[in-house]
Amino acid sequence: MGYNFTEIEPRWQKRWEAEDPYRVKRDPSRKKFYCLEMLPYPSGRIHMGHVRNYSIGDVISRFMTMNGYNVMHPMGWDAMGMPAENAAIKSGNHPRQHTYDHIEMMRTQLQNLGFSYDWDREIASCDPEYYKWNQWIFLKMMEKGLVYRSRRSVNWCPSCRTVLANEQAEGGTCWRCDSEVELKELEQWFVRITDYAEELLNGLDNLPQWPENVKAMQRHWIGRSEGSFVTFQLDGIDKGLEVFTTRIDTIFGSTFVCLAPNHPLVKEIRQMSPERKAIDEFVGRMNHMSREERLASTEKLGQFTGIYALNPFTKKRIPVYLANFVLMEYGTGAVMSVPAHDQRDFEFAKKYQLPIVPVIAPEPGFRYEEELTEAVEASGVLIDSGVFTGIASDTAKIEMNEVAEAGEFGRGAITYKLKDWGISRQRYWGTPIPIIYCDKCGIVPVPEKDLPVRLPDDVTFTGEGGSPILTSESFLHTACPKCGGNARRETDTMDTFVDSSWYYYRYLNPHLDTAPFDVDDAAYWTPVDLYVGGVEHATMHLIYTRFFTKLLRDFGLLKIDEPVNKMVTQGMVIKDGRKMSKSLGNVVDPDDMIQKYGADAVRVFMLFASPPEKEIEWKDQGAEGALRFLNRVWSFGENNPEIVQKEETFVAEELEGEARSLFQKLHQTIAKVEEDIEKRLHLNTAIASLMELYNQLSATSLEGETIRPVAGAVYRDMIRMMMPFAPHMACELGEVYGFDVSTWPKLNRKFAVPDSFTLVVQVNGKIKDKIEAWVGIEADAAFELAAGSERIAAELAGKTVLKKIYVPDRLLNLVVR
């Protein structure tokens, strides 16, 4: 008959829903394990990537539960954001209804896969009881001076009509819709994530169980640089132009200065420059290019401003240019250009016929005899650098910083590529920023007692003219909490990455109304023991989660520095060699696959096809193969019910022959699967080991009184090991044949080690024979055994054995002459 998944799986899902076996609470008497997968956006349908992500987490959760851990395995919804708002514009339905309808559909899909979630902990970031605590955290940051309002050039998506953080505009396109990003000046709320830059960077060294590529991406994004701030005084303007450089040792060769086209001083420079028209044209061109387009451009574009700056070391006037390769997002938005020692500056100087003055030599006494054909970027010894001539670059940097600091025109400094996080968004479906503007009192935070500030319902979704919140008169106009006078609310909402930066702490107490979460529960459950999600979140979500953990620690709510002990990034699920996409017509619907093959078979194939970090090529044949395996396992029980049901005792040490071999295979498999799940997370090889065990069991003759109790014990323990991978079938078999599948099989290490092994015998480093030997054989006995081989005897005939090299239980190499 085989495994009837269409009847069995829905029945167990209803039973799990009724019995709530995955509900847990804090229990200090038990070891805890917090397993987390990245929560989904409620798009309405889960995809095969979700199935893979959540199957990995479910295996680990079930395995740890079976091993006695108190396992928390929650699920929720990252429910705010653009798609729901765009759907409201198209359909006329409120984003709230759209979102909750999709949550219902996706929750059912996840339940149909048999995942072991504690649904009592479910959260949705669009619930006011959730986003109230986003607002609370904002107010706490405000108290500590960690948020501020500033007018800046920001990344603007013309399609989404909202601001994007730098991380959301990488590559010059919007992370959500792929539209080209523009620069726009707006008043924005910023979070001082840079105050934590050094700790975020150093903390990566304390995450040994995070993927190295994720840590490398975060190090690059944080971008620590040691260097110097130096101020160049501008002609005709009573202001200094501050630059950041990592090579102050080359400053005697700085022959011009370059500004970002959107540098704040450009407006003042324009006012007194004879080059106003040219400046306006250049700035206009640059504003229509993204950061990445400007940086990627092979052509170095510039515009002379008509203004000069004073090099504070040489005391020479040098021209000030606007340049396409200088960005406000990096350093100060201004650079001192040293064409002899920076290739980008060299190309610019050649194009605009600017002086190129070498000031670094590879060794003392070296002189440049010929004109440079490219920049010499290496450090060395200073030449033509006044009193610093003859000093090595590293020493010169220290001494020059001291001179600059004494002269009050510079200082040594550490900077970061990481910039403060702009969290203002000009959209509706997000957390309202809890700020009120009063003409008399200025910027006033909403009192904590008035949280949450709820999103208004009386809004119009047109897709035109900024945030729909602007259409709500009831929301916009309010009374000032300080003076009681007329005031208006902030209409921007928070970046939805705020929602997902701390959600895993809200799982601890999803309905607590006096705090974001209980401190004692946090002390017990955190940090997260395993987090499964996509590598694409390395420089957004995974940096923000680490930042918020440090914030909440500093607020006194946490006792940890990092949110996650072990991070696993799963590979994509592809079809026909390409990423699944509706436009390519290669999308695989999980519901269709469940109906066709069953949830357990879909899970087993997804886990068997590849290690978690690698891509999976979805193939229906793979799911068919997984179902065939489950059917064979099921059929063994159907065909041998008396063996499976009857638990007879036997003395393992007295087993011989086929019975001993099968029992050893069982314990070798238990050891292998334990290591693959708990330590290596190689779930594919764990399933392969279970298949090997079944193959040996099914090939074993079941005749005879000795083998039958052993075969029954092996089958029952095999089903227990299959429980994390195929929970519906395992639970059904356990119930049908009357054995418990809730605990992991106990490993007998004595039988996990084979009695014999294959001894590789080499002569002068070349393999000449392979011989069956017993485990623990000594070197002399191994030589005697090898010498008894016809092949080895022939190799040794007439020769002298000079040396015997023995690697216990593996290899014997005989050096002969």
N, C-alpha and C positions, 0 to 999 in steps of 0.2 A: 504493500500500500504506500509506504513512504511517509515522509513528514508532511502532514496536512496543514500547511501554514495558514491557509485561508480560514480555517476554523480555530486553530490553536492560538495564533498570535493575538487576534482581537479579544479572545476570552481572557488571556493573561493580562492584557493591557487594561481591561475593565477591572480586573481583580486588583491589580496594582493601584489603580486610581481609587478604588474603594478602601483598600487596606492601608494605603499610604505608608509603605514599608521604608521609604527613603527619607522620612521625616526625622530630623535629628535635633538635638539640643546640646548645649555645653555640658560636658561631663568630665571634670578634672581627673577622675579616676581612670580615664581611658586616653590612649594616644589619639590625637586628632590628625585628620588629613583633609586639607581644603583643596578640592579639585575644581578648576575653573576653565571654561572655554569662553572666548570672546563672544559677548552677547550680540545677537543679530539686529539689524535694522528691520522693522516689520514691513517688508516690501509686499507681502501677501503670499509668497511662495518661497519655501526653502529650496536651495539648489544643492547639487552634489558636493560642492565644497563644504557646505554646512554639514552634510551627512558625514563626510570624512572627519572634519574637525571634531564634531560631537561624538562620533564613534570612538575616536582615540581617547577622549576624556572619559567616556562611559566605561571602557575596558579598565582603565586605571582605577576609577571609582569603585567598580564592582570587585576588582581584585583586592584593593585595600580593605574594603568592607569584609570580604571573606577571610581576610587575615586579622580581623579583630579591631581594626581602626574605626574610630568614630568619624565617619566621612561626611563632609558637607559638599554637596554637589548641586548648586543652584542654577537657575536660569531666569533671564529677564529680557528686556527689550530696550534697545537704544532708539527711542521712539520719536525724537524730535528731528527736524531737519527739512531740507528743501523739497524732497519728493512729495510729501503729504501736502505741502502748501501749493506746489504746482498742480497736483491733482485737484485741489480745491478750486483753483482758478479755472481748470478745464471743465469740471463736473458741477461745480456749485455746491458740492457737499463740504461740510466743515472738515478741516484736517483732523479734528478729534475723532469724528465718526469714521473717517477713512482709516485712521491709525488703529483704532480698537477693532474694527472689522478684520483688518489684516492680522492683528495679534491673535484673534480667535482662530483664524485659518491656520496660522503657522504653529500655534500651540498644538492643535490637533495633529498636524503633520509630525511634529516632534514626538508626540505620544505614540503615534503609529509606528515609530522606529524603536520603541521600547527603552528609551533612555531613562536612567535612574535619577531623575531630577526631584529635588524637594520643592514641589510646586507651591508649598506654603510660603516660600521665600521669594516668590516671583515679584519682580519690580517692573515698572515702565517709567522711563524718564520723563514722559509727558504728564504723569500724575502730579497734581499740585503738592501731594504729600512727599513726593520725591524732589521736585525742583525748588520747594521751599528751602531745602538744605543747600542747594547751589547758591541761593541768595544769602543764606546765613554765612556760608564760607566766604562769599564776596565781601560781606560786611566785616567779617573777622580780618580778612586781608586788608581792608580799608583801615581798620583800627591800627594795624601794624605797619601802615605805610607801604603796603605791597601792591596797591592798585593806584592808578593815577589817570588823569584825562589829559590828552595832548593832541595837538593838530599835527598831523604827519602825512607824508605821502604813503599811501597804503596800496596793497594789491586789490584791484577792483575787477570783479567778473561782470561784464556788461549783460551777460545772459541771465545769471542768477540775481543780478542787481544787488550784490552785497560784497562786503569786504572779505578777503581771505587772509589767513595767517601765512607767513612765508612757507611753512611746511605744506600748505594746501595749494601753493602756486608753483611748486617745483616744476622745472621744464617750461615755465612760461605759460602753462595752461591750468585751467581750473581743475582741481582734483575730482570734482563731481561731474561736470558736463563737458570738459575738454575745450571750452572756449578759451581764446587768447586773453590773457590777463593784461589789464591796463593799470597805470599808476594814477592815483587820484588823491587829492588832499582832503582829509576829513578829520573832524574831531572824533577821537576814539578813546575807549577805555582800554588801558594796558595793565597787564599783570607783570610784576617784576620777577620773572623767572630767572633773569640774569643774576639776581642776588644769590641764587642757589647753583650757579653754573659750576663753580669749583667742586661743590659737593656732588653734583650730578656726574661730573667727570670722574672724580676719584672713586665714587661708589661703584663704578663699573668693575673695578678691580676686586670687589667683594661679591661678585656674581659668577662663581665658577661654573654654575650649571645653566648659564645663558649661552645661546649660540654665539660664537665668536664674530660672525658676520653682523649680527644685530649690535653687539657692543662696538664693533668697528664703525658702523654707520652712526651710532650715537656720538662716538668720539669725534668723528668728522663733522657732524652737525653742530656740536658744541663748539668745536674749533678754537681751542686755546692757543693764544699767541703771546710770546714774551717780546716786548719791544719798548718803544718810547713814544710819548706824546711830545711834539715840538710845535711851537707857535711861530708862524711866519707873519710879520706885520705887513698889512696891506697899505699901499700908497693911497693917500687921499681918503681913507676910511679909518676912523678911529676904532678899528677892531682888528683882532688877530685871527689868523686862519690856522686852526689847529689840525695837524695831521698826525696819523699814527703810522709808525714804521717799525719793522723788525730789523732794519739795517741802518741805524743811526751812524754806523761807522762809515757809510758812503755819503754822508750829507755834504761834504765838500765838493762832491760831484753832482749835486742837485742843481740843474740848470733851468728848470721850470717846475711849476706846480699845477696839478690837475684837480678840478672839482667835478663832483657829480652834477648833472644838469639840474637836479631838483634840490641842490644844497641851499639852505636858508639864506646864505649870503649872496646868492646869485641875484636876487631882487635888488639889493643895495648896490651891487656892482653894476647892474644894468642901468641904474638911475644916473650914474656918473660916467658911463662908458660911451665912447664914440661909436661903439660897435653894437648899439641896441638892437637894430633890425636883425643883424646876423645872429645875435644871442637868442632873440625870440624865435627865429626860424629853427635854430639848432635844438633849443629846448622843446619846441613843438614836435620835431622829428623824433626825439628821444622818448617823449611821453607816449608815442604810439608804438614803441618797441618794448618788449618784456625784458626783465633782467637777463633772462637766459639768452634772448636774441642779441642783446648788447654784448654779453660776455662771449658768445659763440662767434660773433662776427670776426672774420679774419682781418678785415680792414679796420685799422685804428682811426676813429673819427674824432676830430677836435675842432674847437672854435676858440680863437684868441679873444679874451674879454676886453682887451685894451687897458688892463690894469696890471700892475706889477706888485710883487711881494719881496720882502727883504729876507734873504737867507741869513738866519741869526748867527751862523758860524763864519761864513765867508764875508758877510756884510755887503753882498752884491745884490742888486735888483734883478729879479728873474721874472719872466712873464707868467701870467696866470691863464690857464686854458680850461675850457669845459671839455670833457672827454667821455666817449661812450663806454669805456671800460671801468669807470669809477662809479660805484653804487653807494647810495646812502646807507644801505643795509650792512655794509662792511666798514669797520673802523669808524672814522669821523665823516666819511663822504668826501674826503680830500686826501691826496697823496703827494708826497714830494717825489719828483721824478728824477731818476738817476740813470740816464740812458746808457752809460758805460757799463752798468752792472745790473741791469734788468732788461730782459729781451723785449718785453712789451713796450717799455719806455724807449728802448733803442729804435724800434720800428716807428714809433710816433715821432721821435726826434728827426729821423731820416726823412719822414714824409713832410714835416713842417720846417725842416732846415734849422733845427735847434742845436746848440753846442753839445758836444759829447766829450766829457772830461773824465778820463780814468783816474781813480783815486785809490784803487786796491790793486796791489801787485801780488803775484803768487809767492814771492820770496823777497827778503831784504835786498836792496840794490838793483832790483829789476826795473827796467825802463821800457815803456812802450815806444818802439821805433817806427811802427807802421800804424796807419789808420785802422781802427777796429772794423771788422766785418760782421761782428756779432757781439752781444754783451758778454762780459766775463762775470758770471754770477757767483762764483765761489768766494769764500772768505779768504783772507790772506793777511798782508801787511799794508798799512796805510802809506800812501805817497801823496805828495802835494796837498797835505792836509794840516798845514800849520804846525802847531806844537804837537800834534798827534802823529806826525810823520814818523814812520819806523815802528809804530806800535802794532801788535797783532790785533785782528778784528775783535776778538772776544774781550780783550783788555780795553780796547778803545771804546767799546760800547759802554762799559762801566764808567770810564772816566768822562766820556761825553755826557752821559746822563747826569753825572755829578755837576759838571759845568752848567748844563741846561737848568738844573734845579737851582743852583746858586744864583744864576742870572734870571731866574723866574720866567724862563721862556720854554720850559720843558721838564720832563720827569720820566723815569723808567716806569713801565706799567705792564700789566697783563690784561689782555682783552680777549673777547670771545666772539666767534661768528654768531653764536646764539643771540637772538635779540628778544627784548621783552615781548610778551605774547599779547597781541591785539585781539581782544575777545568780543568787540562790538560787531553785531550783525544787523543789517537793515531789513530783517525779515520778521514774520509773525511767529512761526512755529518753533519757538525756542524759549528759554527762560528769561522773563523780563528782568532787566538790570534794576536792582532796588534803589534807585536814586530819584530825588525830587529836586527840581530847580526853582529857586525862589529869588525874585529880584532883590529882596532885602537881605536874605540870609545866604544866598549863593547856592553851592552844592550841598544838599542835605541828604544823608542816608535815611532810608526808610527804617523806622524803629523796629526792633526785632519782634515786638509783640504784634506788629501788623503784617508779618509774613504768614503765608506767602502772598506776594503781589501776583495776583492771578491774571492770566491772559484774558483780555476782553472778548466777549462773544459778538458784540455789535460792531463788527468790522466788515469791510467790503474787499473781496479778493478780485482784483482786476489785472494784476501783473504790471500795473503802471504806477509811476509816481512814488516809488519808495515803499516803505513798510506799510502793510495794511493797518497796523496799529494806529497810524496817523489819522485813519478815518473814524476812530472811536473817540467821540467827544467825552464820553463818560470816563474813559481811562486817562485821557490826556490832561484833563483839568482836575486839580485836587487842592487840598489845603496844605500849607507848609506845616510840618510837624513841630517846628520851632516857634514860629510867630503866629500861625493860624491864618496868615494871609493867602491870597491867591497864588497858586504855584502850578507847575506842570511836571508831569512824569517823564522820565527817560523813556523813549520809545524804541531804542535798540534792544535787541535780545542778545543773550550770550552765545558764543561759539558752542556748537553742540559737543565739541570735544571736552568741554567742561563737564557735561553730563557723564561721559564715559571715563573720566579721569579718576573717579572714586566709587563707582557703582558697586564694586565687589565688597566694599565696607557696608554699604546699605543692605546687602543681602543678610547681614548679621541680624538686623532688626528692621525689616521692611516697613513696619507700621508704627514704629516708635515716634511719638510726636513731641518729645522733649529734647531730643538730641539726634544728630545724624545716625548714631549707633551707640550701643552700650559699650562703655570702656572695658568692662570685665569680659564681655564676649569677644571684643577685639583682642584682648590680651591672650585669650585662649585660642582663637581660631587663626589669627594672623601670625606670620605672613601666609599668603597663598602658597601651597606646596607645589602645585603644578598648574601652569597656565598654558593653554593651547590656542594658537591663533596664527594669523598670516604675517609673514615677514614685511609686508607692505606697510605695517603699522610701526615699524622700528623707530622712525624719527618724528612721529606725531604722538599717537596714543601711548606708546611705551615710554616716551620721555615725560609726557604729561602725568602718567600714572605715578612715576617715580617722584616727580615734583610734588604732586598732591599728597603723597605719603609723607614727605618731609614737612609739608605745611601742616598737615593734621597732627603730626608728631609735635611740632612746635606749638600747636594749639592745646597740647596736653591730652589729646584723644588717643594717641598711639604710642607704643613703646618700641617700635621698630623703625629702621632707617630705609628699608627697601620693601616693596610690596610683594615681590614674588621670588621664591627660592629657585624654582626650576622653570625655564621657559622653553617651549617647544614650538617651532614654526613649521606648520605642515605645508607640503607642496600643493600645487593646484591640481584639480581634476580636469583633464583635457579630453577632447573627442576628435578623432580623425587628425591628430597631431596639432590641433589648435585649441586655444581657449574657447570654452563654450560661449556662444553668443547667438542671440535671436537672429541677428542679421546674417549669420553664417548657416543658420538652420541646423545647428548641431547640439542644441540644448537637450539634455536628458532630464526628464521630470522624475524626481524621486518617488512620487506617488505611483506613477506607471510601473516603475521597477519593483516597488513593494507588492503591487497587485500581481505582477508577473512571476516574481521569484520569492517573495516574502522578505520581511525586514531582516531576519537573521542572515539570510543568504546575501542580501545587499551589504550588510555590515561586514560579514566575513570576507567578501570579495574586496571591499574598500580597504580593509586592513591587511589583506594578504598580498595585494597586487604590488606593494612597494613599501619601503621604509617611510615613516611619517614625513620626513623632510624632503622626500623626492616627489616629483610629479607622478600622477596616475593617469594612464590612458584608459578611459572607460570603454569596456567591451562587454556586450551582452553575453558573449561566450564565457567571460570570466564569472559573471553572476550565475550562469548556468552551471559552470563547474563547481562553484561554491554550493549550490543547491544539491548537486549530485553527491557531494561529500556529506552533506547533512542527511540526505536520504539513506546513504549507506550506513551511517552511524545509527540512524533511527531503525533501519531494517535489522541490524544486528540484535537490537533489543527485542524486536518483534519475533525474530526467528529463534531467540534463545532466552525466553522470559524466565525459565526456571534457573538459569545460570545467573542472570542479572539480579533477580529478586532475592535469591537465597544467599545470605551472607554467612559463609562457612569460615571457620577459623583454620589457619594453617601456620606452620612454623617456617618462616621465611628462610632461616639458615639451613633448613633440611631440604629445600627445593633443589631439584636437579634438572638437567637437560632443558627441554623446551619451556617448562614451567619457570625455571630459574631465569632463563633468558628473557622471557616475557616480563617477569617481575622486575628484573634489572632495567629493562627498557622503560617501564613505567616510571621508575624513580630517576632515571636519567632524563626523562621528559619533564618530570616535575621540576627538577633542578634547572633545566634549560629554559622552560617557560617562565619560571620565577625570575630568572636573571634577565630574560628578554623583556618582560613586562616592567619589572621594578627598576632595573639598573640601566639597561641599554635602550629600552623603549623600541625594540625591534619586534613589533607585533607581527610582522609578516613571517619572520622565522619562528616565532612562537606557534603560529598556526601551522606552519610547515612541520614542526616537531609533533604536533597533535595528529597530523595526517600520517606521519611515519609510524606513530604509535598505533593508530587504528589499522594501518596496513599490516603490521606484525600481528596484531590481535586477530584480524580477520583471516590471516594465513595460518594461524595456529590450529592444530587439530584439537578439537574439544572432547575427544574420546579419552576416557580414563578419569579416575576419581581425583587424581592430584591436580590436573590442569584446570578443572572446572571452577573450583573456588578462586583460583588465581585469576582466571579470565574474568570472572564476575567482579572481583576487586578492581582489576585494571579498567574494566568498562565503567564502573561507577566513578572511579577517580578521574577517568578521561572526561566524563560528562561534567564533573565539577570544574575541571580546568577549562572546559568549553563555555562554562556559565558566563564569564565576562564578554565573550565574543558572540554567543548565540543564546541569550538568556531565555527566550521563549521556549525553545526546544529543550534546553537543559531543565527548566522548571517543570515542563510537562513530563519528561522522562523520569525525573525524580519523584513526581507524584504518582505516575502510573506504576512504577516499580518499587515504590516505597522506600526511597533513600533520600537523605538530606543533601541538598546542593548548596547550602548557604555557607559552608566552611571550606577552606582550601585544603587539598590533600596534604597529609603530613609527610614530609620528605625523610626517607631513611638514607642517609648519606653513604652508608656502607654499600648499599646496592646501587647507588648512583655512579659508582666507579666500576668500570668493566673489569672482569677477571683477566682478560687478555688484551693484548694490543699488537699492532703490526710493527715489528722492529725493522727499520730501514738499515740495510748493511751496505756501506760504501767501502771501496778499495781505492786509496789515493784520491778521495773526494768524489768518485763517480759511483752512482748506485749500481750495485751488481745483483742484489736480491732483496726480497721482503719476506720476513719470516714471522710466523705467529709465535709470540712469547708471552709469558705470564707477567702480570703487573708486579713490580717490585723486584724483578730479576737483577742480580748483581752483575757487575762488569765482567768478572771472570766467567760466570755462568753464561752470560750473553755471548762471550767469545766462543765458548765451547759449543753453544747451540749453533752459532753461525758457521763454525768450522765443520759442523756436521752436514751443512748444505752442500750438495754436489757442485752448485755454481761457485760457491765461495772456495770450496776445496780446490777446484780447478784453477781459480785465480791465485791461490796461495802456493800452488805446486812449484817447487824449486826456488821460492822467494823467502826472504827474511822479513818477519814482521818487526818493524822498528818502533811502532807506537800504536797504542790502542786509545782512541778517543771515544768515550761513551757518554751520551746524553741520556740520563735515566728515562726508561719507558718510551724512548723515541728513536734513537739513532746510535749506530756503532760505525765508526770510521777507522779502517785499518790502513796505516801508512806502511807500505812495503817497498822492498828493493830487490 
